[in-house]
Amino acid sequence: MTHQIRAFQMSDTEQVVALWEACGLTRPWNDPRADIARKLTVQPEMFLVAVDGDRVVGTTMAGYDGHRGSMYYVGTDPNRRGEGIAASLIARAEELLLALGCPKVNLMVREGNEAVLDFYAARGYEPFRVNNAGKRLIEDS
């Protein structure tokens, strides 16, 4: 393995944002730096990065609310896909969630990114149909 998994550090911010942009994980209505700042106030140890030397090559944000776990911002440097980076990030996030007593973890895959469903299925994630609804409480500017 040519990467290590560790908790996010503030010095990772610009590399993480650039990675998310390269992976198509950002959206105009979500300020990625604000998302990072918010995550650092709640279970910051569950914001994981994969690093190869001093370069961030993957990320995931995990959390547990006492009922279900969640994972967001799972992404790998597009030039490093197929090396097991995302799989190791997910496995580490699952370990952290399990240590908190989390019985189940959910993740969302945006429409148009269905190709990743096989990746998740190979790791035991089962698709299920739900309708998601959301309400923005704070507008990012």
Backbone hydrogen bonds, N-H to C=O, Kabsch-Sander energy under -0.5 kcal/mol:
donor,donor_aa,acceptor,acceptor_aa,energy
4,Q,51,V,-2.6
6,R,49,V,-2.4
8,F,47,F,-3.0
12,D,9,Q,-3.0
13,T,10,M,-1.8
16,V,12,D,-2.7
17,V,13,T,-2.6
18,A,14,E,-2.2
19,L,15,Q,-2.3
20,W,16,V,-2.8
21,E,17,V,-2.3
22,A,18,A,-2.4
23,C,19,L,-2.0
24,G,20,W,-0.5
24,G,21,E,-1.0
25,L,20,W,-2.8
26,T,20,W,-0.6
27,R,30,N,-0.5
30,N,27,R,-1.9
31,D,29,W,-0.5
35,D,31,D,-2.3
36,I,32,P,-2.2
37,A,33,R,-2.4
38,R,34,A,-2.6
39,K,35,D,-2.4
40,L,36,I,-2.0
41,T,38,R,-1.6
42,V,39,K,-1.5
46,M,43,Q,-2.1
47,F,44,P,-1.7
48,L,46,M,-0.8
48,L,60,T,-2.8
49,V,6,R,-2.9
50,A,58,G,-2.7
51,V,4,Q,-2.9
51,V,49,V,-0.5
52,D,55,R,-2.7
53,G,51,V,-0.5
55,R,52,D,-1.6
57,V,50,A,-3.2
58,G,50,A,-1.2
59,T,75,G,-2.3
60,T,48,L,-2.0
61,M,72,Y,-3.0
62,A,46,M,-2.3
62,A,60,T,-0.5
63,G,70,S,-1.7
65,D,68,R,-1.8
69,G,104,K,-3.1
70,S,63,G,-2.3
71,M,106,N,-1.4
72,Y,61,M,-2.9
75,G,59,T,-1.9
75,G,73,Y,-0.8
77,D,57,V,-2.6
80,R,77,D,-3.0
81,R,78,P,-0.6
83,E,80,R,-1.2
88,S,84,G,-2.0
89,L,85,I,-2.1
90,I,86,A,-2.7
91,A,87,A,-2.3
92,R,88,S,-2.1
93,A,89,L,-2.5
94,E,90,I,-2.7
95,E,91,A,-2.0
96,L,92,R,-2.2
97,L,93,A,-2.5
98,L,94,E,-2.8
99,A,95,E,-2.2
100,L,96,L,-0.9
100,L,97,L,-0.9
101,G,98,L,-1.9
102,C,97,L,-2.2
106,N,69,G,-2.6
108,M,71,M,-0.6
113,N,110,R,-2.0
116,V,113,N,-1.6
117,L,114,E,-2.0
118,D,115,A,-0.7
120,Y,116,V,-2.0
121,A,117,L,-2.7
122,A,118,D,-2.1
123,R,120,Y,-1.4
124,G,121,A,-1.9
125,Y,120,Y,-2.3
130,V,128,F,-0.5
132,N,130,V,-0.6
140,D,29,W,-0.6
